[in-house]
Structures are given as C-alpha cells and as structure tokens.
C-alpha cells in the first residue's frame, strides 16, 4: 500500500472517530434532558436507509408505553476482518441515521438509547443485539423493492427466537429515510406519528 493510500485511510478513520465523538457527546447531552424508562422498544436497522414507517411505528409504541426507544444499527463485518475492526464506511452511513432517529424522538419527548451491533451477517448481528439488549417490544421493517430491511427468512428466524413482542412493518412505496434526503432529516417532527398497520405481530414472552 502506497504512502498516499495510507494517508487517505488514516484521514477517513480520523474523520469517523471525530464524528462519532461529537455524536456521542451530543447524544449524552440530550439524554440528560429526558428521563429514561424501564420499558424499551428495540428498533434494529441495516444499510444506508431506514424505513420511515418502521420508525413511526416504534415512536408510536414508545409514546403509548412511555418507553425508551433503542435504535440499533446492525454493522456487517467481513469474515476476513476481526469482529472489532474499525468500519469507517459503515459508520459514516449509520451515524447520520442514528442522529436522524434521535432528532425525531427528541422532538416528540421520547428518550433514546442508541446502539451499534456487529455481526458477520444481519442475522448474526441481530442475534447479538437481542442477546445483549433488554427490551419489551421489537420493531423491524421487511425488505421491499425500494426499501432495505429484513428478508422473510430473517423475520421468520426472529419470530422463532426473539423474546417479547415482535412487530413487522411492510414498507409502502419509497419509504426510506436516508442521508441523501436532507429534507427528511430537517423536517419538523409531527406531534404524533401516524397510525400504522404491522404485517406481523407475535408475542414470545
């Protein structure tokens, strides 16, 4: 690897670390202004975009239960890399989405406890998340042609293995919250998320 390539990689890593430090500082500052709740709604997501309907459903449930929202970005680590390897590219995709979720939740008065979980696959990362996190309800978005989410095999696995209540949301059209749609990020939060109809609901508690 050439010195120029090493310099570029080092610069990217430093930028990701700085962004993460600023995000965590702001996250803790906001968390102090809202009282966390013993009830928790887990919202795992993957990729560069998040289902708006799944986020609205999770916020609606958190509001009705007086619960803390726990968004979890599932980062996939290639097999040739150690599981704790830095993932600057994925972090630059996941961190802005976590910030977007926190902005929406903060505007509605919902406390947030954000997480990043690693795994070799989406299912492996999800297994780690449900093993490490305490929650009462879990909200996931099913994948579609226009929205990245969980495939039917992973949803079936969740229904069989995840404790507590599992709510599956089917995206409708272009349902994505992403980095490219800045108007969505800065949109003023609505007083209440709209009512949503899940495609699957199971109680495994």
Beta strands, then each sheet from edge to edge (+ up, - down):
strand 1: 40-45
strand 2: 49-51
strand 3: 68-76
strand 4: 115-119
strand 5: 137-142
strand 6: 165-170
strand 7: 176-178
strand 8: 200-203
sheet 1: 4+ 3+ 1+ 5+ 6+ 8-
sheet 2: 2+ 7-
end
